[in-house]
Amino acid sequence: MANIFNRGFWLALVAVVLAGCSSTPEVDHSSRYTIKQDRAPDGDYDVSGLADAEPRYEAPRRAGNKSPYQVWGKSYHVVDSNDGYVKRGIASWYGQKFHGHKTSNGEVFNMYSMSAAHKSLRIPSYARVTNLDNGRSVVVRVNDRGPFHGDRLIDLSYAAAKKLGYQSRGTARVEVAAITVKPDGSMFLAGQPYNPNGETVMAKPAPESVPPEQPAVESVRKALFVQLGAFGSPEPANAMLARAQRELENPVRVRQVSTSSGRFHRVQVGPFGSEDDARYAQSLIESKGFGNSIVLTDTH
């Protein structure tokens, strides 16, 4: 018995030593993450109502902007300014493995938000990413560093990648154009004046081009919500609704929508009058145990 025990002990010790000597970067960081291989969230996640990130001025920070910095023995440089940045390359996405872990600037990564990682853009910042294969575009908030695999240009959150339509393929050819916001609120897309509605403009539109009553109608018809979940059948949606009504102070509803991916039952809290109000409510909601929530614009 003693010989059997000693043999088992030495085999276990050898296994530990070999694991510690692996040269694979992912193994070096395995203790930080709960899973080894990245993957998409479970189920058919509905992104049809997920709004783009809204660019706003954010004062420069030191966190995440050290330059140069090194990853796996290679040196990278952060640009002095994002102004005028536009580049084409390969986009990938990251999801469940990194969900809930800190990004390079100290925030928490949420694979359901419209965010991204970039090797050289200053963070936090904003960028418009366009899928060159299907023409779809999204606006994301860049708050992380990466990707550090091959020649990939940008890593989008799973939700942003799904909105661009490449989540099942894993990568796509994209164009990344930086959106810079000045302290006075003026915006520039790749160095050109930028309209928050998503179009590059060189001058303000004539006043008569937009009916004066349009903004008022739009503000009544659309509003911000914190979405707790979206389900293909009503039973889990109604169960979450009942729990939310017991534990939350804000109004909660189930809204049924038909999308190209099927029919969904959205459990939503709100409406909220501003993004700040919605984000504050989201933090309180998640402290009650409702994880994976998102802020989106939907019909009031």
GUKE-230623 format. One record per residue (C-alpha): residue in one letter; x, y, z. Coordinates in nm, 4 decimals. Layout:
BEGIN
r | c1 | c2 | c3
a | X | Y | Z
...
! end
This chain:
BEGIN
r | c1 | c2 | c3
m | 0.0000 | 0.0000 | 0.0000
a | 0.2858 | 0.2394 | 0.0811
n | 0.4342 | 0.1936 | -0.2674
i | 0.0962 | 0.2606 | -0.4324
f | 0.0488 | 0.5728 | -0.2227
n | 0.3976 | 0.7045 | -0.3035
r | 0.3466 | 0.6418 | -0.6745
g | 0.0177 | 0.8337 | -0.6737
f | 0.1760 | 1.1206 | -0.4833
w | 0.4643 | 1.1585 | -0.7299
l | 0.2320 | 1.1361 | -1.0325
a | 0.0185 | 1.4153 | -0.8886
l | 0.3278 | 1.6249 | -0.8172
v | 0.4561 | 1.5814 | -1.1743
a | 0.1163 | 1.6869 | -1.3123
v | 0.1211 | 2.0058 | -1.1070
v | 0.4758 | 2.0926 | -1.2175
l | 0.3953 | 2.0321 | -1.5847
a | 0.0856 | 2.2508 | -1.5616
g | 0.2906 | 2.5289 | -1.4078
c | 0.5515 | 2.5083 | -1.6827
s | 0.3054 | 2.5475 | -1.9705
s | 0.3929 | 2.8276 | -2.2122
t | 0.0294 | 2.8869 | -2.3137
p | -0.0708 | 3.2418 | -2.2024
e | -0.4253 | 3.1341 | -2.1192
v | -0.2996 | 2.8867 | -1.8596
d | -0.0988 | 3.1640 | -1.6926
h | -0.4235 | 3.3547 | -1.6359
s | -0.6491 | 3.0581 | -1.5623
s | -0.6970 | 3.1490 | -1.1970
r | -0.8554 | 3.4801 | -1.2972
y | -1.1399 | 3.3282 | -1.5000
t | -1.4011 | 3.0691 | -1.4146
i | -1.3887 | 2.9013 | -1.7583
k | -1.0934 | 2.8316 | -1.9891
q | -1.2536 | 2.8694 | -2.3330
d | -1.4577 | 3.1733 | -2.4278
r | -1.8134 | 3.1117 | -2.5445
a | -2.1440 | 3.2808 | -2.6207
p | -2.4169 | 3.3098 | -2.3567
d | -2.6680 | 3.0289 | -2.3294
g | -2.9877 | 3.0571 | -2.5340
d | -3.0819 | 3.2798 | -2.8263
y | -2.9945 | 3.6243 | -2.6930
d | -3.2158 | 3.9008 | -2.8353
v | -3.0272 | 4.2185 | -2.9385
s | -3.2926 | 4.3713 | -3.1655
g | -3.3784 | 4.6424 | -2.9114
l | -3.0244 | 4.7057 | -2.7862
a | -2.9235 | 5.0669 | -2.8452
d | -2.5790 | 5.1833 | -2.9542
a | -2.3450 | 5.3371 | -2.7000
e | -2.4115 | 5.7107 | -2.6730
p | -2.0910 | 5.9124 | -2.7179
r | -2.0295 | 6.1742 | -2.4508
y | -1.7333 | 6.3698 | -2.3263
e | -1.5239 | 6.1857 | -2.0681
a | -1.2208 | 6.3493 | -1.9121
p | -0.8898 | 6.1732 | -1.9911
r | -0.7866 | 5.9085 | -1.7391
r | -0.4580 | 5.7397 | -1.6575
a | -0.6148 | 5.3957 | -1.6134
g | -0.5609 | 5.1797 | -1.9208
n | -0.3603 | 5.4389 | -2.1155
k | -0.0028 | 5.3522 | -2.0194
s | 0.2192 | 5.3709 | -2.3272
p | 0.4066 | 5.1717 | -2.4239
y | 0.2740 | 4.8582 | -2.2542
q | 0.3636 | 4.4935 | -2.2973
v | 0.1522 | 4.1804 | -2.3393
w | 0.3108 | 3.8364 | -2.3809
g | 0.6491 | 3.9965 | -2.4556
k | 0.5232 | 4.2293 | -2.7290
s | 0.5157 | 4.6075 | -2.6934
y | 0.2141 | 4.8228 | -2.7895
h | 0.1672 | 5.2002 | -2.8069
v | -0.1437 | 5.4063 | -2.7252
v | -0.2148 | 5.6952 | -2.9637
d | -0.1770 | 6.0498 | -2.8327
s | -0.5231 | 6.1360 | -2.9672
n | -0.8082 | 5.9407 | -3.1273
d | -0.8886 | 6.2337 | -3.3579
g | -0.9043 | 6.1249 | -3.7207
y | -0.8489 | 5.7550 | -3.6507
v | -1.0013 | 5.5213 | -3.9115
k | -0.8722 | 5.1765 | -4.0026
r | -0.9907 | 4.8512 | -4.1588
g | -0.9109 | 4.5043 | -4.0313
i | -1.0475 | 4.1930 | -3.8617
a | -1.2873 | 4.2081 | -3.5680
s | -1.3430 | 3.9256 | -3.3200
w | -1.5627 | 3.9128 | -3.0089
y | -1.5350 | 3.8127 | -2.6450
g | -1.8064 | 3.6888 | -2.4148
q | -1.8805 | 3.4604 | -2.1225
k | -1.5219 | 3.3842 | -2.0176
f | -1.4517 | 3.7526 | -1.9517
h | -1.8024 | 3.8533 | -1.8391
g | -1.7928 | 4.0120 | -1.4926
h | -1.4147 | 4.0616 | -1.4906
k | -1.2376 | 4.3966 | -1.4905
t | -1.1395 | 4.5697 | -1.8130
s | -0.8079 | 4.7490 | -1.8620
n | -0.9405 | 5.0763 | -1.7218
g | -1.0910 | 4.9124 | -1.4120
e | -1.4523 | 4.8834 | -1.5252
v | -1.6412 | 4.5536 | -1.5310
f | -1.6861 | 4.3833 | -1.8676
n | -2.0463 | 4.3110 | -1.9640
m | -2.0848 | 4.0979 | -2.2760
y | -2.4412 | 4.2300 | -2.3139
s | -2.3323 | 4.5957 | -2.3418
m | -2.2104 | 4.7832 | -2.6501
s | -1.8403 | 4.7878 | -2.5690
a | -1.5067 | 4.6926 | -2.7246
a | -1.1358 | 4.6351 | -2.6716
h | -0.8681 | 4.8000 | -2.8854
k | -0.4889 | 4.7904 | -2.8668
s | -0.4099 | 5.1565 | -2.9341
l | -0.7149 | 5.3856 | -2.9028
r | -0.7234 | 5.5947 | -2.5867
i | -0.9789 | 5.4652 | -2.3360
p | -1.2515 | 5.5222 | -2.2547
s | -1.3594 | 5.6394 | -2.5985
y | -1.6146 | 5.5694 | -2.8701
a | -1.5982 | 5.4258 | -3.2197
r | -1.8278 | 5.3375 | -3.5063
v | -1.7652 | 4.9829 | -3.6283
t | -1.9001 | 4.8784 | -3.9691
n | -1.9218 | 4.5205 | -4.0960
l | -1.7828 | 4.5493 | -4.4484
d | -1.9574 | 4.2288 | -4.5587
n | -2.3157 | 4.3347 | -4.4780
g | -2.2981 | 4.7128 | -4.4222
r | -2.4279 | 4.7045 | -4.0641
s | -2.2818 | 4.9585 | -3.8212
v | -2.2782 | 4.9959 | -3.4425
v | -2.1369 | 5.2522 | -3.2019
v | -1.9385 | 5.1042 | -2.9137
r | -1.7607 | 5.2364 | -2.6079
v | -1.3957 | 5.1287 | -2.6023
n | -1.2936 | 5.0516 | -2.2433
d | -1.0506 | 4.7600 | -2.2713
r | -0.7233 | 4.6500 | -2.4324
g | -0.6954 | 4.3761 | -2.6949
p | -0.7243 | 4.1657 | -2.8990
f | -0.3728 | 4.0252 | -2.8777
h | -0.4187 | 3.7312 | -3.1165
g | -0.2691 | 3.7605 | -3.4645
d | -0.3465 | 4.0770 | -3.6578
r | -0.6998 | 4.1360 | -3.5265
l | -0.7965 | 4.5006 | -3.5044
i | -1.0752 | 4.5104 | -3.2449
d | -1.2636 | 4.2851 | -3.0026
l | -1.6348 | 4.3599 | -2.9676
s | -1.8617 | 4.2453 | -2.6882
y | -2.0795 | 3.9479 | -2.7825
a | -2.3881 | 4.1721 | -2.8067
a | -2.2162 | 4.4190 | -3.0420
a | -2.0884 | 4.1337 | -3.2592
k | -2.4368 | 3.9866 | -3.2820
k | -2.5768 | 4.3230 | -3.3891
l | -2.3162 | 4.3249 | -3.6662
g | -2.4171 | 3.9694 | -3.7618
y | -2.0882 | 3.7811 | -3.7220
q | -2.1227 | 3.6166 | -3.3795
s | -2.1613 | 3.2676 | -3.5284
r | -1.8567 | 3.3048 | -3.7573
g | -1.6342 | 3.4537 | -3.4883
t | -1.4672 | 3.7223 | -3.7015
a | -1.5571 | 3.9796 | -3.9665
r | -1.3935 | 4.2418 | -4.1886
v | -1.4699 | 4.5797 | -4.0350
e | -1.3925 | 4.9473 | -4.0485
v | -1.3259 | 5.1203 | -3.7157
a | -1.3725 | 5.4986 | -3.7064
a | -1.3082 | 5.6864 | -3.3823
i | -1.5734 | 5.9233 | -3.2454
t | -1.4234 | 6.2027 | -3.0368
v | -1.6316 | 6.4268 | -2.8130
k | -1.5058 | 6.7666 | -2.7047
p | -1.5807 | 6.9268 | -2.3650
d | -1.8406 | 7.1517 | -2.5329
g | -2.0278 | 6.8439 | -2.6614
s | -1.9242 | 6.8730 | -3.0274
m | -1.8508 | 6.5378 | -3.1939
f | -1.6181 | 6.4256 | -3.4704
l | -1.6155 | 6.0967 | -3.6617
a | -1.2712 | 6.0179 | -3.8042
g | -1.1920 | 6.3893 | -3.8016
q | -1.5194 | 6.5111 | -3.9580
p | -1.8102 | 6.6814 | -3.7792
y | -2.0485 | 6.4128 | -3.6588
n | -2.4240 | 6.4031 | -3.6118
p | -2.5351 | 6.1911 | -3.3104
n | -2.7997 | 6.0356 | -3.5371
g | -2.5183 | 5.8515 | -3.7108
e | -2.4458 | 6.0622 | -4.0201
t | -2.1329 | 6.2637 | -4.0949
v | -2.2302 | 6.6224 | -4.1759
m | -2.0415 | 6.9306 | -4.2808
a | -2.3099 | 7.1806 | -4.1789
k | -2.6221 | 7.1929 | -3.9667
p | -2.9417 | 7.0963 | -4.1537
a | -3.1862 | 7.3686 | -4.2431
p | -3.4454 | 7.4237 | -3.9669
e | -3.7361 | 7.3388 | -4.1972
s | -3.5894 | 6.9949 | -4.2792
v | -3.7260 | 6.8539 | -3.9508
p | -4.0900 | 6.9182 | -3.8565
p | -4.0980 | 7.1037 | -3.5241
e | -4.3363 | 6.8531 | -3.3696
q | -4.1153 | 6.5495 | -3.4494
p | -3.8925 | 6.5571 | -3.1365
a | -4.1949 | 6.5793 | -2.9069
v | -4.3646 | 6.2846 | -3.0778
e | -4.0453 | 6.0787 | -3.0643
s | -3.9877 | 6.1516 | -2.6931
v | -4.3344 | 6.0228 | -2.6099
r | -4.3089 | 5.7162 | -2.8326
k | -3.9616 | 5.5994 | -2.7259
a | -3.8031 | 5.5681 | -2.3828
l | -3.5150 | 5.4041 | -2.1984
f | -3.5656 | 5.0776 | -2.0099
v | -3.3502 | 4.8375 | -1.8121
q | -3.4146 | 4.4962 | -1.9624
l | -3.3783 | 4.2059 | -1.7196
g | -3.4157 | 3.9321 | -1.9802
a | -3.5784 | 3.8231 | -2.3070
f | -3.7430 | 3.4824 | -2.3366
g | -3.8870 | 3.2788 | -2.6202
s | -4.1836 | 3.1626 | -2.4099
p | -4.4048 | 3.3559 | -2.1653
e | -4.3611 | 3.1310 | -1.8580
p | -4.0046 | 3.2341 | -1.7576
a | -4.0820 | 3.5973 | -1.8469
n | -4.3868 | 3.5987 | -1.6182
a | -4.1865 | 3.4324 | -1.3406
m | -3.9181 | 3.7031 | -1.3648
l | -4.1901 | 3.9700 | -1.3779
a | -4.3424 | 3.8427 | -1.0534
r | -4.0030 | 3.8372 | -0.8804
a | -3.9146 | 4.1858 | -1.0042
q | -4.2477 | 4.3270 | -0.8869
r | -4.1784 | 4.1888 | -0.5396
e | -3.8197 | 4.3101 | -0.5109
l | -3.7985 | 4.6308 | -0.7164
e | -3.9604 | 4.9702 | -0.6651
n | -3.9734 | 5.0759 | -1.0322
p | -4.2535 | 4.9738 | -1.2699
v | -4.1926 | 4.6414 | -1.4480
r | -4.3556 | 4.5093 | -1.7645
v | -4.3391 | 4.2216 | -2.0125
r | -4.3362 | 4.3407 | -2.3736
q | -4.3865 | 4.0961 | -2.6596
v | -4.1932 | 4.1643 | -2.9793
s | -4.1462 | 3.9788 | -3.3063
t | -3.7956 | 3.9863 | -3.4557
s | -3.6117 | 3.8092 | -3.7336
s | -3.4891 | 3.5631 | -3.4686
g | -3.8403 | 3.4852 | -3.3464
r | -4.0896 | 3.6083 | -3.0888
f | -3.9531 | 3.7297 | -2.7539
h | -4.1017 | 3.8313 | -2.4207
r | -3.8934 | 4.1174 | -2.2804
v | -3.8975 | 4.1834 | -1.9065
q | -3.8272 | 4.5542 | -1.8669
v | -3.8005 | 4.8054 | -1.5835
g | -3.8874 | 5.1681 | -1.6534
p | -3.9279 | 5.3931 | -1.8401
f | -3.6475 | 5.6325 | -1.7444
g | -3.6052 | 5.9923 | -1.8520
s | -3.2283 | 5.9866 | -1.9108
e | -2.9414 | 5.7450 | -1.9584
d | -2.7942 | 5.8487 | -1.6215
d | -3.1218 | 5.7574 | -1.4475
a | -3.1346 | 5.4244 | -1.6306
r | -2.7707 | 5.3400 | -1.5495
y | -2.8212 | 5.4277 | -1.1818
a | -3.1326 | 5.2106 | -1.1680
q | -2.9434 | 4.9300 | -1.3433
s | -2.6761 | 4.9277 | -1.0717
l | -2.9440 | 4.9043 | -0.8009
i | -3.1277 | 4.6325 | -0.9933
e | -2.8135 | 4.4223 | -1.0332
s | -2.7406 | 4.4594 | -0.6603
k | -3.0737 | 4.2808 | -0.6047
g | -2.9453 | 3.9772 | -0.7943
f | -3.0771 | 4.0528 | -1.1433
g | -2.7609 | 3.9953 | -1.3463
n | -2.7045 | 4.0400 | -1.7197
s | -2.9349 | 4.3413 | -1.7502
i | -2.8995 | 4.5883 | -2.0371
v | -3.0141 | 4.9454 | -2.1037
l | -3.2043 | 4.9884 | -2.4274
t | -3.4492 | 5.2148 | -2.6082
d | -3.7936 | 5.0683 | -2.6654
t | -4.1531 | 5.1700 | -2.7290
h | -4.3057 | 5.3408 | -2.4269
! end
